[in-house]
Amino acid sequence: MRGVLFGSVRGPAGPRDRRRGLRRGTVAALAAGSLVLTAGCSSDGGSGSVAGIGGTPPVARSSPAAPKPSASPSLPPAKGSVRVVSTLTEGLDSPWGLAALPGGDLLVSSRDKGTITRIDGKTGRKTLLGAVPGVSPAGEGGLLGIAVSPTYGADHLVYAYFTTESDNRIARMQYDENGTTPGRLLGAPDTILRGIPKGAIHNGGRIAFGPDHMLYAGTGETGDGSLAQDKKSLAGKILRMTPDGEPLHGNPAADSVVYSYGHRNVEGLAWDGQEQLWASEFGHDTWDELNRIVPGGNYGWPEAEGRAGRKGFIDPVAQWKPSEASPSGIAFVKGSIWMAGLRGERLWRIPLSGSGGKEPLAAPQSFLKGKYGRLRTVLAAGGDRLWLVTSNTDTRGTPKPGDDRILELAVR
């Protein structure tokens, strides 16, 4: 579907909030040299409790029929385990995004407070960097995903996806690591992309830099399913852009940052060992999804949910009842995608084969069911380790003493 054409979706016209001193030459060089290598929920709701796994290869199906999704294709059982090594830190308020700094420390965003905090990767000590100006937390909106520049050593830039009074947008800020005043370590935000539709629900919010050093963002359709199929809207999409927020070569349309469409609410993005992009997505009340993302792909919402087998739509590789998933962040470690579940209150492991037409390799496994409550974000920590962020202080969970927290996990 690489030939799908999209209209320009750069958002409302207007001057960029550029700040002097941000060097664009390096960014342009990255964009010119990049190639695409391969390449939620709002309600956490839904009914039913039986998990379903989809093994259909991620290509558009040719059958015009729409068979009922299979609950459990024949897949061998997965083998592996995960254990909690330690609790890195506690007492976080509505944590959402998580990003790693060079050296091993972490940055975590607070959805409702609109702040970014640095967490010492060894001691768990917290240092407030500051609040992001313009954040308007309400419903599922606020300060959501964060990412660290791939050239952080040179530019010290931190990226954030957040909700304002009028839209969702992506901005970058310089982090003054030599500053001496906690709470005032972030420079003024430089908005690189504005005009992403906002809603009380389904704001998406995950951002991440890919192996190509380009910035990817998962957005939601704000509760208006028609926006997911509207190629001129930034809602219900996965976006791909330069670090300056510009469209680039390899996107389905040269003047658009839209990379794939037909999504309901994407809150998880990760790349596997083959540099293939994966995304988690909230379903409505039937199937949550893990999708293998291809440029220009139509993932069906609102016409299809789960494995529909309908022409023109790409089926998910795996699917779950919302009661067992409601997926947010994902990460790739040790040959598997690891997926954090909100309503499902568990961590899912989806073993991958590394071959596009043979995914998944084995049936998904779940871990930590109900032990730590709602799970929001999972991040690769190097080797066989994961960082896992709980989400019990977001008004939908039941906080326990110490919530919310970041856990260190070992997997095998």
C-alpha positions in Angstrom: 0.0 0.0 0.0 3.0 2.3 -0.5 1.2 4.1 -3.3 -1.6 5.4 -1.0 -1.8 9.2 -1.3 -2.4 11.4 1.6 -3.4 15.1 1.7 -1.2 17.5 3.5 -1.7 17.2 7.2 0.8 19.6 8.7 -1.8 21.2 11.0 -3.1 24.8 11.0 -1.0 27.3 9.2 1.1 29.6 11.4 4.7 30.4 12.4 6.7 27.7 14.1 7.7 28.3 17.7 11.3 28.1 16.8 14.0 29.3 19.1 17.4 30.5 18.1 20.3 28.2 18.8 18.6 25.0 17.7 20.9 23.7 14.9 19.0 22.4 11.9 21.9 21.3 9.7 22.4 18.0 11.6 18.7 17.3 11.5 18.5 17.9 7.7 21.5 15.5 7.2 19.8 12.8 9.2 16.6 13.2 7.3 18.4 13.1 3.9 20.3 10.0 4.8 17.4 8.1 6.4 15.6 5.1 4.9 12.7 3.2 6.2 14.0 -0.2 7.0 10.6 -1.8 7.5 8.7 0.1 7.7 -6.1 2.8 23.5 -7.7 3.4 25.7 -9.6 5.8 26.7 -12.1 3.8 28.6 -9.9 0.8 29.3 -13.3 -0.7 28.8 -15.0 -3.5 27.0 -16.6 -6.7 28.0 -15.5 -10.3 28.0 -12.5 -12.0 29.6 -11.2 -14.6 27.1 -7.9 -13.7 25.5 -7.7 -14.0 21.7 -4.5 -14.3 19.7 -4.2 -13.5 16.0 -1.7 -15.2 13.8 -2.6 -13.7 10.5 0.4 -12.3 8.5 0.2 -8.5 8.5 -0.8 -8.0 4.9 -4.1 -6.8 3.4 -6.5 -9.7 3.1 -8.1 -10.4 -0.3 -11.3 -12.2 0.9 -14.3 -9.8 0.8 -15.9 -11.8 3.6 -15.6 -10.8 7.3 -15.4 -14.0 9.3 -15.7 -13.9 13.1 -12.3 -13.5 14.7 -10.8 -16.7 15.9 -10.3 -16.9 19.6 -7.1 -19.0 19.6 -5.3 -20.3 16.6 -3.0 -23.2 17.1 0.3 -21.8 18.4 3.0 -23.5 20.5 3.2 -22.4 24.1 5.8 -19.7 24.9 8.6 -20.5 27.2 10.1 -17.8 29.4 9.8 -16.0 32.7 10.1 -12.6 34.2 11.0 -11.5 37.7 11.0 -8.2 39.5 14.6 -7.4 40.5 13.9 -4.2 42.4 11.7 -1.1 42.8 13.7 1.7 41.5 11.5 4.5 42.8 8.1 5.2 44.3 5.7 8.1 44.9 5.2 9.1 41.3 2.1 11.1 40.4 0.2 10.0 37.2 3.4 8.8 35.4 3.0 8.3 31.7 6.1 8.7 29.5 9.5 7.2 30.2 12.8 7.8 28.4 16.4 6.8 29.1 19.3 9.3 29.2 22.8 8.3 28.1 24.4 6.8 31.2 21.3 5.0 32.4 19.2 7.6 34.3 15.6 8.0 33.3 13.1 10.8 32.6 9.5 10.3 33.5 6.5 12.6 32.7 3.5 13.3 34.9 0.3 13.4 32.9 -1.6 15.5 35.4 1.1 17.7 36.8 2.7 18.4 33.4 6.2 17.9 34.8 9.3 15.9 33.9 11.4 14.3 36.6 14.9 12.7 36.4 15.3 9.4 38.1 18.8 8.2 39.1 19.1 4.8 37.4 20.9 3.3 40.4 19.5 5.0 43.5 16.1 6.1 42.3 16.6 9.6 43.6 14.2 12.1 41.9 15.1 15.5 40.6 12.4 17.7 39.2 13.4 19.2 35.8 10.4 21.5 35.5 6.9 21.9 34.1 6.1 22.0 30.4 4.4 25.3 29.6 1.0 25.0 27.9 0.0 21.6 29.2 -3.7 21.3 29.8 -4.5 18.1 31.7 -8.1 16.8 31.5 -9.6 13.4 30.8 -6.9 11.4 29.1 -5.0 14.4 28.0 -2.0 16.1 29.6 1.8 15.6 29.4 2.1 12.1 27.8 5.0 10.6 25.9 8.6 11.8 26.1 11.7 11.0 24.1 15.4 11.9 24.2 17.0 13.2 21.0 19.2 10.6 19.2 21.9 13.3 19.2 21.4 14.2 22.9 25.1 14.4 23.6 25.3 17.3 21.3 22.0 19.1 21.6 20.5 18.0 25.1 17.0 18.0 23.6 14.0 16.3 25.2 10.8 15.8 23.2 7.3 15.8 24.7 3.8 15.0 23.4 1.2 17.0 25.3 -2.4 18.3 25.3 -3.1 22.0 25.2 -6.4 23.9 25.4 -6.8 23.6 21.7 -4.9 20.5 20.4 -2.2 17.9 21.0 1.3 18.9 19.9 4.9 17.8 20.0 7.6 20.2 21.3 11.3 19.9 22.3 13.2 21.6 25.1 16.8 21.9 26.0 17.7 20.2 29.3 20.3 22.2 31.2 22.1 19.4 33.1 24.5 21.9 34.6 21.7 23.9 36.1 21.6 24.3 39.9 17.9 25.2 40.4 15.6 22.1 40.5 12.4 22.7 38.7 14.0 25.2 36.3 16.2 23.0 34.2 14.1 22.9 31.0 14.3 25.6 28.3 11.3 27.1 26.6 9.4 24.6 24.4 10.0 24.7 20.6 6.8 23.4 19.0 7.7 21.1 16.0 4.2 19.8 15.3 0.8 21.2 16.2 -2.8 20.6 15.2 -3.1 16.9 16.3 -6.8 16.7 17.3 -7.6 16.4 21.0 -10.4 14.9 22.9 -11.5 13.9 26.4 -10.5 10.4 25.3 -8.1 8.8 22.8 -5.3 11.3 22.6 -2.6 8.7 21.8 0.6 10.2 23.0 3.5 7.8 22.6 6.6 9.2 20.9 9.9 7.4 20.1 12.9 7.8 17.8 13.3 4.9 15.4 16.5 3.2 14.1 16.4 5.7 11.3 16.8 8.5 13.9 13.4 9.9 12.8 10.6 10.7 15.3 7.4 8.6 15.4 4.2 9.4 17.2 1.0 7.4 18.0 -2.2 9.4 18.0 -5.8 8.7 18.9 -9.0 9.5 17.0 -10.4 11.5 20.0 -13.6 9.3 20.1 -14.5 10.2 16.5 -13.8 7.1 14.5 -14.2 8.8 11.1 -10.9 10.7 11.8 -9.0 7.5 11.7 -9.8 6.9 8.0 -9.5 10.6 7.1 -6.1 10.8 5.5 -6.0 14.6 5.9 -6.4 14.3 9.7 -3.5 13.7 12.1 -5.9 11.7 14.4 -5.9 7.9 14.6 -2.5 7.6 12.9 1.1 6.8 13.4 3.2 9.7 12.3 6.8 9.8 11.1 8.8 13.0 10.9 12.3 14.5 11.1 13.4 15.8 14.5 12.2 19.2 13.2 8.7 17.9 12.7 8.9 17.8 8.9 7.7 15.1 6.5 10.5 13.1 4.8 11.4 10.6 2.1 9.9 7.2 2.7 6.5 8.4 4.0 3.5 7.4 1.9 3.1 11.0 0.7 6.0 13.4 0.5 4.2 16.3 2.0 2.6 14.4 5.0 3.9 13.1 8.3 1.2 10.3 8.2 2.8 6.9 8.2 -0.1 4.6 8.8 -3.8 5.1 9.5 -7.0 3.4 10.6 -5.9 3.4 14.3 -8.2 3.9 17.3 -5.7 4.8 20.0 -2.0 4.0 19.7 0.0 4.2 23.0 2.8 1.8 22.3 5.7 1.9 19.7 8.7 -0.3 19.5 11.2 -1.8 17.0 12.3 -5.4 16.9 15.7 -6.9 16.1 14.9 -6.6 12.4 14.1 -2.8 12.8 10.5 -3.6 12.2 8.0 -1.2 13.8 5.3 -2.6 16.1 2.4 -0.7 17.8 -0.2 -1.5 20.4 -3.7 -0.3 20.0 -6.8 0.0 22.2 -9.9 -1.7 20.8 -13.5 -0.7 21.6 -15.2 -3.6 23.4 -14.1 -6.6 21.3 -10.3 -6.8 20.6 -7.2 -4.9 21.6 -4.4 -5.3 19.1 -0.7 -5.7 18.5 0.1 -4.6 14.9 3.1 -4.9 12.6 3.3 -1.5 11.0 4.0 -1.0 7.2 4.1 2.4 5.5 0.7 3.4 4.2 -1.1 0.5 5.9 -4.8 0.8 6.8 -5.4 -0.9 10.2 -9.2 -0.8 9.9 -10.7 1.3 12.6 -13.7 2.0 12.8 -14.6 -0.4 10.0 -12.7 -3.4 11.5 -11.7 -4.3 15.1 -9.3 -7.2 15.5 -8.8 -10.0 12.9 -11.6 -9.1 10.5 -10.1 -10.7 7.4 -11.4 -7.8 5.2 -9.9 -6.7 1.9 -7.8 -3.5 2.2 -7.3 -3.8 6.0 -4.3 -5.1 7.8 -5.1 -7.6 10.6 -3.3 -7.6 13.9 -0.6 -10.1 14.7 -2.1 -10.7 18.2 -5.4 -9.6 19.9 -6.9 -9.7 23.3 -10.2 -9.0 25.0 -9.9 -5.5 26.6 -10.5 -7.0 30.1 -7.2 -8.8 29.7 -5.1 -6.0 28.1 -6.1 -2.4 27.3 -2.5 -2.0 26.1 -0.3 1.0 26.6 3.5 1.0 26.2 5.5 -1.8 24.5 9.2 -2.7 24.3 11.4 -5.3 22.5 13.7 -7.4 24.6 15.1 -10.9 24.2 13.2 -11.7 21.0 9.8 -10.7 22.3 7.5 -7.7 22.4 6.6 -6.8 26.0 3.3 -5.0 26.4 1.9 -3.2 29.5 -1.8 -3.7 30.3 -3.9 -1.2 32.0 -7.3 -2.7 32.6 -5.7 -6.2 32.3 -3.2 -5.3 35.1 -0.5 -7.6 33.6 2.6 -7.6 31.4 2.2 -9.5 28.2 5.1 -11.2 26.3 4.6 -11.9 22.6 7.5 -14.0 21.2 8.5 -13.0 17.6 9.9 -15.1 14.8 11.6 -12.3 13.0 9.8 -13.3 9.8 7.0 -11.1 8.6 4.6 -13.9 7.6 5.2 -16.1 10.7 4.3 -13.9 13.6 3.9 -14.5 16.4 6.3 -17.4 17.1 4.4 -18.7 20.1 1.3 -17.9 22.1 1.5 -14.8 24.2 2.2 -15.2 27.9 1.1 -12.9 30.8 3.0 -12.1 33.9 2.4 -10.1 37.2 -1.4 -10.4 36.9 -2.9 -8.0 39.4 0.3 -7.8 41.5 1.1 -4.2 40.7 -2.2 -2.9 39.4 -2.4 -1.0 36.1 0.7 -1.0 34.0 1.4 2.0 31.7 4.8 2.0 30.2 7.6 -0.6 29.6 11.0 0.4 28.3 14.1 -1.7 27.4 16.8 -1.3 29.9 19.6 -3.1 28.1 20.5 -6.8 28.0 17.7 -8.8 29.6 16.2 -6.0 31.6 13.0 -3.9 31.4 11.8 -0.8 33.2 8.0 -1.0 34.0 5.9 1.9 35.1 2.6 1.4 37.1 -0.4 3.6 36.6 -2.6 3.6 39.7 -2.7 7.3 40.4 -4.4 8.2 37.1 -7.9 8.3 38.6 -8.7 4.9 37.3 -6.7 2.7 39.5 -6.6 1.9 43.2 -3.4 3.3 44.6 -1.5 1.3 47.1 1.2 2.7 49.5 4.2 3.6 47.3 2.2 4.1 44.1 3.1 4.9 41.4 6.5 3.2 40.9 9.1 2.2 38.4 10.1 -1.5 38.6 13.2 -3.2 37.3 12.5 -6.6 35.7 14.8 -9.4 34.4 13.5 -11.6 31.6 14.6 -14.9 30.1 
